[in-house]
Amino acid sequence: MAAFSITAVGFLPDRTITDALQTRPGAEYYVQLATELLDVYRALGFTPRDYFAPYARFRELAAEDFDTSVEQAMALGRSMADNGVRGRTSMHDDLLRRRPTEVDESIGEFVRTAKRLGIAVPTLQAAYRIVTGYEAMAKEADVDVYT
């Protein structure tokens, strides 16, 4: 979820997670999103796993301090670029094509669960608002708000 949140929110249409992670602000945003997702995940009794290894590295993020995690995220972005890994998530593509996204079923579910559990997830909440805002503007105005 952190990957599609970072590419779908606030980055240029022709850019990817690889590009975003190579910038300090992009890596900070990714780490903050991942940290908030992991906070909710752990509060539900789950242990972080790296389902999309070698790229996810959630266990490392959960174990390191913020600055170390940001440096690791930037190194991951450079490694992805060096290996020719490029691409966008389905949510990013949906936004570019003005199609409904899975934001409510994914990020929205984490936001609702965090609220129920009393966990602050301001970055995740902002990402959710931005994506749903894009969807609403495109639907209401029937114009291309993404480029």
C-alpha positions as CSV (number, residue, x, y, z in Angstrom):
1,M,0.0,0.0,0.0
2,A,2.8,2.4,0.7
3,A,4.0,1.9,-2.9
4,F,0.8,2.7,-4.6
5,S,0.2,5.6,-2.1
6,I,3.5,7.2,-3.0
7,T,3.1,6.9,-6.8
8,A,-0.6,7.9,-6.8
9,V,-0.2,10.9,-4.6
10,G,1.7,14.0,-5.4
11,F,4.1,12.7,-8.0
12,L,4.2,13.4,-11.8
13,P,2.2,11.1,-14.1
14,D,5.2,9.8,-15.9
15,R,7.2,8.9,-12.7
16,T,7.3,5.7,-10.7
17,I,8.1,4.5,-7.3
18,T,11.7,4.0,-8.4
19,D,11.9,7.8,-9.1
20,A,10.1,8.8,-5.9
21,L,12.3,6.7,-3.7
22,Q,15.5,8.2,-5.0
23,T,14.5,11.6,-3.6
24,R,14.7,12.3,0.1
25,P,11.1,13.7,0.3
26,G,9.8,10.7,-1.6
27,A,11.7,8.3,0.6
28,E,10.5,10.1,3.8
29,Y,6.9,10.0,2.5
30,Y,7.2,6.2,1.8
31,V,8.7,5.5,5.2
32,Q,6.1,7.5,7.0
33,L,3.3,5.7,5.1
34,A,4.8,2.4,5.8
35,T,5.3,3.2,9.5
36,E,1.7,4.2,9.9
37,L,0.5,1.1,8.0
38,L,2.7,-1.1,10.2
39,D,1.4,0.6,13.4
40,V,-2.2,-0.5,12.4
41,Y,-1.0,-3.9,11.3
42,R,0.8,-4.6,14.6
43,A,-2.1,-3.2,16.6
44,L,-4.3,-5.9,15.0
45,G,-1.8,-8.5,16.3
46,F,0.1,-9.2,13.0
47,T,3.8,-9.4,12.5
48,P,5.3,-7.4,9.6
49,R,6.5,-9.6,6.7
50,D,8.2,-8.9,3.4
51,Y,5.6,-10.2,1.0
52,F,7.1,-8.4,-2.0
53,A,10.7,-9.1,-1.3
54,P,13.2,-7.9,-2.2
55,Y,11.4,-4.6,-2.5
56,A,9.1,-4.4,0.5
57,R,11.5,-4.6,3.4
58,F,8.8,-3.9,6.0
59,R,10.5,-5.8,8.7
60,E,13.6,-3.6,8.3
61,L,11.5,-0.5,8.4
62,A,9.8,-1.7,11.6
63,A,13.1,-2.3,13.3
64,E,15.1,0.9,12.3
65,D,14.8,4.5,13.2
66,F,13.2,7.0,10.8
67,D,16.5,8.4,9.3
68,T,18.0,4.9,8.8
69,S,14.8,3.8,7.1
70,V,14.8,6.8,4.8
71,E,18.4,6.1,3.8
72,Q,17.5,2.4,3.1
73,A,14.4,3.5,1.1
74,M,16.6,5.8,-1.0
75,A,19.2,2.9,-1.5
76,L,16.3,0.7,-2.6
77,G,15.2,3.3,-5.2
78,R,18.7,3.5,-6.5
79,S,19.0,-0.3,-6.6
80,M,15.6,-0.5,-8.5
81,A,16.9,2.0,-11.0
82,D,20.2,0.2,-11.5
83,N,18.2,-3.1,-12.1
84,G,15.8,-1.4,-14.6
85,V,12.8,-1.8,-12.3
86,R,10.3,0.8,-13.4
87,G,6.5,0.8,-13.4
88,R,3.5,2.2,-11.7
89,T,1.0,0.7,-9.4
90,S,-2.5,-0.1,-10.5
91,M,-3.8,2.8,-8.4
92,H,-1.5,5.3,-10.2
93,D,-2.7,3.9,-13.6
94,D,-6.3,4.1,-12.5
95,L,-5.9,7.8,-11.6
96,L,-4.1,8.5,-14.9
97,R,-7.0,6.9,-16.8
98,R,-9.7,8.5,-14.7
99,R,-11.0,5.2,-13.4
100,P,-12.2,4.4,-9.9
101,T,-9.4,3.1,-7.7
102,E,-9.2,0.6,-4.9
103,V,-8.4,3.3,-2.4
104,D,-11.4,2.8,-0.3
105,E,-10.9,-0.9,0.1
106,S,-7.2,-0.6,0.8
107,I,-6.0,2.7,2.3
108,G,-9.5,3.5,3.5
109,E,-9.8,0.3,5.4
110,F,-6.5,1.1,7.2
111,V,-7.8,4.6,8.0
112,R,-11.0,3.4,9.4
113,T,-9.3,0.7,11.4
114,A,-6.8,3.2,12.8
115,K,-9.7,5.5,13.9
116,R,-11.5,2.6,15.6
117,L,-8.2,1.6,17.4
118,G,-7.3,5.2,18.3
119,I,-4.1,5.2,16.2
120,A,-3.0,8.5,14.6
121,V,-2.3,8.0,10.9
122,P,-2.1,11.6,9.5
123,T,0.0,10.8,6.4
124,L,-2.2,7.8,5.5
125,Q,-5.3,9.9,6.0
126,A,-3.9,12.7,3.8
127,A,-3.1,10.1,1.0
128,Y,-6.6,8.8,1.3
129,R,-8.1,12.3,1.0
130,I,-5.9,13.2,-1.9
131,V,-6.8,10.1,-4.0
132,T,-10.5,10.3,-3.2
133,G,-10.4,14.0,-4.0
134,Y,-8.9,13.3,-7.4
135,E,-11.6,10.7,-8.0
136,A,-14.4,13.2,-7.0
137,M,-13.0,16.0,-9.1
138,A,-12.7,13.8,-12.2
139,K,-16.2,12.4,-11.7
140,E,-17.9,15.8,-11.0
141,A,-16.1,17.9,-13.6
142,D,-15.6,15.2,-16.2
143,V,-12.2,16.7,-17.0
144,D,-8.7,15.4,-16.8
145,V,-7.5,16.5,-13.4
146,Y,-4.4,14.3,-13.4
147,T,-2.2,15.8,-16.0
